[in-house]
């Protein structure tokens, strides 16, 4: 069906998804310089667990595993039933790197 919601909120959610996807694509190719401003946009938005995980991944790739663990832990706290074993293993990876 058609989703109905206040236009600015719908647009903001779509913009966040697109921004997150672009950041993930940049990180996939190892381009942290391109990912950084996109991650900054996500950090300024309403937290959503997938955006927090993208920020955690960026922190990990940038060598800040303490921040990666903090962001991934926050993501887990708000993800509810959407949290998966795959996400848990990412968190464990960041934790292991932070030690």
Secondary structure as GFF3:
##gff-version 3
##sequence-region A 1 99
A	DSSP	alpha_helix	7	28	.	.	.	ID=ss1
A	DSSP	alpha_helix	32	43	.	.	.	ID=ss2
A	DSSP	alpha_helix	49	61	.	.	.	ID=ss3
A	DSSP	alpha_helix	65	79	.	.	.	ID=ss4
A	DSSP	three_ten_helix	80	82	.	.	.	ID=ss5
A	DSSP	alpha_helix	85	98	.	.	.	ID=ss6
###
